[in-house]
């Protein structure tokens, strides 16, 4: 087992990542002393011997209109950027 790091870009569309099957998301945050407002970092506990699978994520800003489809998504985490002026909510699409 290892912890892998994934960089995800804040976007209006889906974020597709190839990850080892069974990877468990540990955290999502802004990383570094001067993180940008559109790049987030996600860490996952993975079995690197597992086959890779495709997983899909979405980011939404606070106050952004959402479709009812979001009710079926799994919340991964909430990230504050730009000194808390921007707040992103990261979901996994099932």
N, C-alpha and C positions, 0 to 999 in steps of 0.2 A: 504494500500500500504506500502511496505517496500523496502529497497535496500538490495539485496542479493549479496554476494561475491562468486565468483567461481574461483578456481585455475585451470589453464590449463597448461599442459606440452607441451613444444615445441617438435614436432614430425613430421616425414615425412608422417604420416597417418592421418586419420580423428580423430577428438576429438568430442566425443558424450556426450552431457549433457542433463539431464532431467531438464526442467525449466518450471515454470508456464506458461500456454498459454498466449501470449501477452506480455511476458517480454520484456522490452525495454533496450537494451544494452546502458549503459552510458559511460563507459570508459574501456580501457584495458591498464595496466601498469605493470612495475616491481615494487614490493612492498617491503618495509623494508630497513633498513640501509645497509644490505649486501645481496641484492637479487641474487639468482642464475641465470645463463644465460639461463636455460631451464625451468623455472617456471614463468608463468605470472599470473596476477590477473585481473579478469574481474568483473565489477560491473553492475548490472541490476536492474531496477525498476520493481517490480513484484507485482501482486495481488496474495497474498498467498492463497486466496480461489479458484483460478482458477485451473482447471485440469492441470496436468503436460503433456507436450509434449516433444518429443525428437528433439533436434536441433544439427546440425553438423557444426563444425568449422574446419578450416585448418590454419596452420602457414607456412609461407614461409620466407626464408632469402633473403636479398638483393642480387641480382645476380644469384639466383637459377633459373635453367631452369623451365619453367612453361608450362603446356598444355593450349590449347585454352579454356578449360573448365573453367579456372579461370575468363574469361570474364563474366561469368554468376554468379559469387560469389559476395557477398556484403562486401565491405571493412569495417571492424569494427574499426581498429586502427593500428598504428605503434608504436612499443616499442623499445627503445634503452636500451641495456644491456651492461654489462662489460665496463662501462664508454664510451659507444657509439661505441665500437668496433664491437658489434653484433647488428644487426637491424632486428627485426622480424615484419612481416606484418600479421595481423590476419584477416581472411575472414570468413563469414558465407556461408556455402554451401546451396544453395536453392534447 
